[in-house]
Amino acid sequence: MKKTIMILAASVSLATLGACDSGAENAQEQQADTVRDNAEVQADVMEVQAEALDNKTDGMDTAAENAMEDKAEAVREKGDAKADAMEDNADAQDKK
């Protein structure tokens, strides 16, 4: 029984090592995370600016506020798309 557990543990360890990302892939994925985070921060700033455009408390957003919020969402989506492409590239490089 003890020998079986040791063999199983060794197998799991080897499988885990085989699934590890390379240092280069991890670095590229970190860059992708930075791109995504930067886009998120930029979009958040734009949304704060959008809120400042509407000084009424009537619950209705102005056209300018809506336009700025749409631009913020586009920035967020573009950042996500770029980061996703960077992560896909990192995965592909690691498989070579």
TORSE-66862 format. One line per field, with one value per residue (C-alpha): x, y, z; chain. Coordinates in nm, 2 decimals, padded with zeros to 4 digits. Layout:
N
px X:...
py Y:...
pz Z:...
cadena A:...
This chain:
96
px 00.00:00.28:00.46:00.15:00.10:00.46:00.43:00.10:00.26:00.56:00.33:00.13:00.46:00.58:00.24:00.24:00.59:00.49:00.20:00.41:00.44:00.78:00.93:00.89:00.52:00.47:00.64:00.42:00.11:00.21:00.25:-00.10:-00.24:-00.07:-00.23:-00.57:-00.52:-00.42:-00.72:-00.94:-00.79:-00.83:-01.19:-01.26:-01.12:-01.33:-01.64:-01.57:-01.53:-01.86:-02.03:-01.90:-02.07:-02.41:-02.46:-02.84:-02.98:-03.28:-03.17:-03.13:-02.79:-02.70:-02.60:-02.25:-02.23:-02.36:-02.11:-01.82:-01.94:-01.96:-01.60:-01.49:-01.65:-01.47:-01.14:-01.20:-01.30:-01.00:-00.77:-00.92:-00.89:-00.53:-00.45:-00.63:-00.42:-00.10:-00.20:-00.28:00.05:00.23:00.05:00.15:00.51:00.53:00.40:00.69
py 00.00:00.24:00.16:00.23:00.57:00.66:00.57:00.76:01.07:01.05:01.03:01.33:01.52:01.44:01.53:01.86:01.94:01.87:02.11:02.40:02.71:02.82:03.14:03.31:03.22:03.34:03.67:03.71:03.63:03.89:04.15:04.05:04.10:04.45:04.54:04.43:04.61:04.93:04.92:04.87:05.17:05.39:05.28:05.35:05.70:05.76:05.64:05.89:06.16:06.05:06.08:06.44:06.53:06.47:06.71:06.64:06.39:06.31:05.95:06.02:06.00:06.27:06.19:06.30:06.07:05.78:05.85:05.86:05.54:05.37:05.48:05.34:05.01:05.00:05.07:04.79:04.55:04.64:04.59:04.25:04.14:04.25:04.07:03.76:03.76:03.80:03.50:03.29:03.38:03.29:02.95:02.88:02.98:02.75:02.45:02.48
pz 00.00:00.09:-00.23:-00.43:-00.27:-00.34:-00.70:-00.73:-00.57:-00.81:-01.10:-00.99:-00.94:-01.29:-01.44:-01.26:-01.39:-01.74:-01.71:-01.59:-01.81:-01.91:-01.77:-02.11:-02.12:-01.77:-01.86:-02.17:-01.97:-01.71:-01.99:-02.11:-01.75:-01.75:-02.08:-01.95:-01.61:-01.79:-02.02:-01.71:-01.53:-01.84:-01.88:-01.52:-01.55:-01.85:-01.67:-01.38:-01.64:-01.79:-01.45:-01.42:-01.75:-01.59:-01.30:-01.27:-01.02:-01.23:-01.30:-01.67:-01.84:-02.09:-02.44:-02.36:-02.06:-02.26:-02.54:-02.29:-02.13:-02.47:-02.54:-02.20:-02.28:-02.62:-02.45:-02.20:-02.48:-02.69:-02.40:-02.33:-02.69:-02.71:-02.38:-02.50:-02.82:-02.62:-02.39:-02.70:-02.85:-02.53:-02.51:-02.88:-02.81:-02.51:-02.72:-02.97
cadena A:A:A:A:A:A:A:A:A:A:A:A:A:A:A:A:A:A:A:A:A:A:A:A:A:A:A:A:A:A:A:A:A:A:A:A:A:A:A:A:A:A:A:A:A:A:A:A:A:A:A:A:A:A:A:A:A:A:A:A:A:A:A:A:A:A:A:A:A:A:A:A:A:A:A:A:A:A:A:A:A:A:A:A:A:A:A:A:A:A:A:A:A:A:A:A
